[in-house]
Amino acid sequence: MAEDNPHVQDRPASGHQVLVVDDEAGIRRGCERVLRSEGHQVLLAERGERGLEILTRQPEIDLVLVDLKMPGMTGFEFLEQARRLAPETVFVVITAYATIESAVEATKRGAYDFIAKPFTPDDLLRLVSRCLERVVLIRERNRLEAERSRRLLELTTEKGRLRSVIDCMADGVLVCNAEQMLVLYNPAALRMVLEMPEGSEAREIGKVLAYEELAGMIAEVSRDARRLSSEIRVRKESREAWFLANIAPVTDPASTLILGTVTVLRDVTELKKLDQVKAQFVNMVAHELRAPLAAVDGYLVAMEEGCVEDPVKRQEVLGRSRARIRALVDLVSDLLNLSRMEAGAVRREIKPQQLEGILGEIAELLAPLAAQSGVRIEARIEAGIPPVAADREELNRLFTNLVSNAVKYNRKDGLVRISAAREGPYVRVSVGDTGIGITREGLDRLFSEFFREKRDETQNVTGTGLGLSIVKRIVDFYQGRIEVQSEPGKGSTFTVRLPAVAP
Ligand code: ADP
């Protein structure tokens, strides 16, 4: 007998678990017999408290029949607690008098139905079968609900992940539906091409996109289902930018219907600028090469056609040609130097170098050139200045450029002063001259490639306009600094500070 023993289970697995809570032994046994004959597992409790114990252990019980009137805990009290223990279970109350009030009260407390005593086995079976249908429905509903929540959670997590990835992208992303409404965009796209406050509702792309051209391209992709890739030039907040726009259609794989478009925008402004600088540079180089070549060509033609018969004149023309060719060779070696530095392909042998020797040699080497225009070079090197860690060749190039400029742009019988001294963690080298000086505008552009001041005083001075850009690159490489002080008509002083080697 299964009375009071919830562990007695001898029914087919397909049956349901039914708990009968009634103080009347006859009702308990009657129910047990009828229900077991139908293949259900029946558990019995003669009091509410006992019923609760069973439910605590087995909350999966499908159906509970509970008598309303029992000694101790009433059926209503039982119902209230039992429903919390087993929320999926269906409860039916057994009443002695089937009154409307008790039925309503029982429903309020969570009972699904009621049955009045006395009842026939058929009454009971009909009721139980109705209730069990309900059990199945409840279980199915709960299962679907749980499944839906799980799916929703998965979807939300997946969507959140995707959103974070898109939001973090440096490229701008715009997703439009087939009606040309903007349904998704990231902060980068907002910054690049959209004109709307962040978090705005979906809108017509043509209205929120600051660039008609791009809106037109998106519409075209949406219409023709063809990928498009194009560079667009935009102007936003007085800044000009270039974006590479890749627009792809999104189609439904089953119907091949166009669902919308995805646009990815890459900021290529820096690359564009580099391209422009490169083109400018090539243009300038070509220009700089052409002038001396054309001059030499002209001299050669003149000689070939016998226009320069006079040996003295001949000599002069040859001399000019050589000077032009030498200038060309200088230009080409400056260009090579620059390009090696740009490409990071300079081979350096970095070791402590004594500037004293280097500066002395330069002064000596350039003295004859200076003497041609009566310029004197004076070197004042402080004794015992610390060495600097650098490549000797590069230090040579750096100071030769500065000293030769000081000679070239000097006045007749002027002076070039080279000084070197220790200054804190640096060695400071100054190259001063008493020459033509540099204008305010000239100072701003002094270190750019090919910059040369076009003044009457510089007309006859040859040069490439690359020397100071090489100087600047060398100083920067060694983490030094360069300063210029100049006054037109009076002279200029270039001061270089390079980190000294610690003693
Ligand atoms: P280059 O001397 O070959 O023209 P640089 O790059 O050395 O090229 O110098 C760029 C320009 O800066 C010169 O053409 C000249 O106008 C100006 N400049 C450089 N050094 C001096 C200087 N010491 N005094 C006056 N002008 C100078």
Boltz pocket constraint, residues with backbone or C-beta under 6 A from the ligand:
constraints:
  - pocket:
      binder: B
      contacts: [[A, 401], [A, 402], [A, 405], [A, 406], [A, 409], [A, 410], [A, 433], [A, 435], [A, 436], [A, 437], [A, 438], [A, 446], [A, 448], [A, 451], [A, 452], [A, 453], [A, 454], [A, 458], [A, 462], [A, 463], [A, 464], [A, 465], [A, 466], [A, 467], [A, 468], [A, 469], [A, 492]]
      max_distance: 6.0
